[in-house]
Amino acid sequence: MFSLSSKTNIFLSKTKKYIGVALVVLILLTPLFFNKIAREEMEISLGNERLTVWTARSPKEITTGLSNVEELRKVDGMLFILPEERKASFWMKDMRFPIDIIWINSKKEVVEIHSKIHPESYPELFSPKEPVKYVLETAAGWTKEKEIVPGEKLILSTDQ
C-alpha cells in the first residue's frame, strides 16, 4: 500500500480547495462573458436612406430588442422581422435612450411612426393602428431628420 506524507496531503487538500474555488468563480462569471446575443446585421433602405441595422427574428431577439444597449454606435437601428403580419406592441423596458418606432406592413410600406419615445414611458405600450410585419427602431429624431413619412418603402438587402 502506498501512503502520502502529511505535507503532501496538506498540499493536495489546499490545491483541491483552490481549484474548487476557481471553478465556482468561473461558473459565476460565465454569464457575463457568454450571455451576449449574437446580433445579425443587415443593410436596408428606407425612402432615400441606407441603414445598417441589427435584425431581430427569434422570439428571444424580438423580446430583448435594444434593451440594455447603451447607444446606437455600430448600427443605425434594429429591424424586427415578425413571424407574421400582426398588431404588435412594443415597450421601453430596460431601454437606455429614446427611439423612433417605424411600423411597416407586409408590403414593406411605412404605415405609422411613433417619434421620440423615452425610456421613462415604460410600462406604456406602443402599437400601430394596423397590423405590421416589420418594425424599425432608430435613434430618436431620425425619422424627422431624414423626412421619413408613411408610404415610404422598405428595401431589404435580401430583396436586391
Secondary structure as UniProt FT lines:
FT   HELIX           6..34
FT   STRAND          40..46
FT   TURN            47..48
FT   STRAND          49..56
FT   HELIX           59..64
FT   TURN            65..68
FT   STRAND          77..86
FT   TURN            93..94
FT   STRAND          99..104
FT   TURN            106..107
FT   STRAND          109..117
FT   HELIX           119..121
FT   TURN            122..123
FT   STRAND          132..139
FT   TURN            140..141
FT   HELIX           142..145
FT   TURN            146..147
FT   TURN            150..151
FT   STRAND          153..156
FT   HELIX           157..159
//
